[in-house]
Amino acid sequence: MLPVVTPQAGCHEDCLRVASRSRLPRNGCMLKSAMYGQCLNATRRKEESVIHRILSLLQVCGMVIVTVWSIAGCAGKGEVRQLDLRLKPSVASATGVDQVKIVVAPFDDRRANAAAHLGRRQHLWGGETYFDVAGGRPAEVIAQRLVQRLQTKGWDGRSWNVRLEREGMPGDADIVITGEVEELSANARSRPFSTVIEIKQRLVITAKNRADNSSLTRIIEGGRTRTVFWFEEEDVLDLLNETINDGLDRFIADTKLDQGLLRSVR
């Protein structure tokens, strides 16, 4: 609420002069009084408007100071942040699970520099923070994501008999899916009042049918970019999850199971 401003003495005198000099008949006292009141109200509104502008300016300045102070405190110190891409174990529904046995092997990490960090955040005031995948095996995490996706809602929206096989390929598998992660990166660049997050991914997924020894390969490439005002590590994790899930969904959409064999939709 704005303070009540009492017009100064000079303002009273100005308003009295305006009312007294007005060309009104002697019986126009009420009109003169009304003019005097209008003058005082106009003066009060003007002063309140000035005070309101000053308070607004102080508020904006305060917000700028707080924002700059917050950003200044976020200079990078070379720390490494672990991004947990693992999903909670899913329970496949017993109803509608197909008898076709599908095995997914842990994907190979074929990134140009697999030993390097997953990415980094470049801070506005200098320094960097690095991102890594918790456990250090992003390719295996993606393979596990594909298994869980097929177990819950795979081809035709159904649950399928799928498992992740880490020790060799069993002879009873009808379909064996292997994959390579050629690119997976998460980077962020801070600038005044915003941070740009960029995710890139390139997967090569191959499925082999045991019945006729046929195979198909799909190259899944994509990325996402998002700009946020207030940066949090969860923003990187969320965008990374969306990118990985989108790639696996595209693989499922581009393929189909036909009489126990995995075929291309196209």
N, C-alpha and C positions, 0 to 999 in steps of 0.2 A: 504494500500500500504506500502511495506517495505521501510525503509530509504535507500538512496544511500550511500554505504560505500566506502570511499576512502582508498585504501590500504596504510598502513604505509610505512615510508621510508625504513625500513628493508625489507619489502616485495619487493619493487622496486629493492633493491640491490640483493636479492636472485634471482629474475627473470633475472636480468642482468647477474649474474654469470652463471646461467643455459644456457642462450643463447650464452654467449661468449665462454664457454668451449665446446660447441657442435662441433663435428668434421664435419665441413662443409667447402667447398672450399671458396676462397676469394669472388667469385661472388655469395655466398649464403647469402648475407645480408638480402634479403627479407625473406628468411626462418628463419633467426635468429630473425627478427622482429616479425614474426608470432608466433614463440615459446615464445617470451617475452609476446605477447598479450594473448596467451593461458594461460600462467602462472598467469598473473594478473586476468584473468577471473575466473580461478579455485580458486584463493585466495578469490576473492570477493564472489563467490558462497558459499564458506565455511563459511565466516563470516555472510552472510545473513542467512544461515541455522541455525547457532547458535542463532542469534537474533530471528528468527522465533520460535525456540523451547522455548526460554525464554518467549516470548510473549504468546505462547500457554499455558505454565505452569502457568503464571500469570492469564490467563483467567479461567483456570480450578480451581485454588485456589479461585478466586473471586466467582465463582459459588458455590463452596462448602461452603464458608463463608456465602453467602446469604441464601442458603438452610438451613444450620444449624441454622442461626439466625431466619429464618421464623418458623422452627419447634419448636425452643425453646420458641417462643412466643405463642405456641398453647397448653400450659399446661391446663388441665381441671380444671374448677372451680366449678363443681357440678351444672352447669346450665341445664335447661330443655328446649329442643327444640321441638316445636310442628310441627308434620308432617301432612299436610293437604291432606288426601286421598279422599276427596270429589270431584266428577266429576261435570262438568257443566251440568245442566239439559238438557236432550236430547229430541228431538221432534220426535216421531215415525211417520213414513210415513203412511198416511191414506190408501194408496194402498197396498193391500195384507195382511192387518191385519186380523188374523183369529178370528172367533167368539168364540173360546174356551176361557173361562174366567179363568185366572190364578192369584192367589194371593200369594204373598211372605210375610211371617211374619218376623219381625226383628229377626235375629239370636241371639241365647243365647251365652253369653261369658262364656265358660267353661274352660278357662285357669287355670292352677294350682294356679296362683296368679294373678287374674284379676285386683286387685287393684294396682299391681306393675307397674313400667314403662314398656313401650314396649321393651326397650333395652337400651344399653349404648355404648358409645365410650370410650375405654381405650387409653389415650394419651401416647405418647412416653416418655414424660418428667414428667409423673405422673398425677394423677387426672382423673376425669371422666366427661363426658357430657351425659345427659340422653335424650332418645327419648320417646315421647308420641304421641298419635293420637289426632289431633285437635278435640275438642268436647268430647273426652274421651269415645267414644263408637265405637270401631273398629268393633265389630260384626254387629252393625246396618249399618255401612258404607259398609261392604261386602255384606249384603243383598240388599242394594240400588244399588250396582254395578251389582248384578245379574239381578235386575229389568231392569236397563238401557241396559244391554247386550241383554236381550230377547226382549226388545222394538225396538231395532235397527237392530240386526242381530242374531236371535236365531236359533232354529232348522231349518234346510234346508235353512239357510241364509235368513229367512223371519222375518218380524216384527210380534210380538204376543201381544195379549191383556193381559198385565201384569200390576199389580200395587202393591205397598207396603202398607200393611194394618197394622196399629199400634194398632188399637182398636178392638180386637177380630177378629174372623173369620166370614166373611159374608156367608150367606146360599146359595148365588147364584154362588159361586166359583166352577168351574168344577175340578180344581186342586189346591191343597194347598201345598206350599213348605215351609218347615221349615229347620232350620239348627243350628249347634253348631260349635263354634270356639274353638277347643281344644288346639290349639297352634298357636301363631302368635308372632314372635319376630324379632327384628332388632338390630344386634350388629356389632360393628366395633372395630378393634384392630390396632393401629398405630405402625409401626416399622420403622427403618431407611429407608427413601426414598419411603415408600409405606404404604398403609392402606388396610387391608383386611376387606371386608364387607360381612356379612353372614345373610341371611334371612331364617326363617323356618316357615312352615305353615302346619296345619292339620285341615281339615274341615270335618264335617259329615252333609250331606245334604239328607233330606228325602222328598219325594213327595207322596201325597196321592190323589188317584182318587175318586171323590164322586160317580161316576156312579156305580162302582162295589166294592167300599170300599177297593181296592187293594192299595199297596204302594211299594215303592222301596227306597233303601238307598244306597248312594255312599259315600265312604271315600276317600277324596282327600288329599293326603299328598305329600309334596315336599319342595324344598328349592333351593336357589341360592347363589352362592359365586362369588364375584368380587374383584379384586385387582386394586387399583388406585394409581397413583403416587402423585397427588395433591388432597387431600380430600376436598369435599364439601358436605353439607347436602343434596343437590339435588341428589347425588349419592345414598344415602340411600333411598330417596323417590322414585327414578326411579326403583331401584331394588325391592322395596316393591310392587310397582304398577305392575311390570312385574310378580311377584310371585302370587299375588292375581288374576290377569287376567288369568294367565295360569291355575290356579286351577278351576276357573269358566268355562273356555273353555273346560276343560277336562270333567266337569260334563255334559255340553251340548253335547259333542261328544259321551259320553257313554250312552245317552238316546235319545229317539225319541218319537214324538207324533203320535199315531196310532189310528185313528177313535176317536179322542177326549180324548184318554187316554195316560198317560205318561208311556212308557215301556222302558226296558233295551235293548240296542243294542245287547248285548251279549246273 
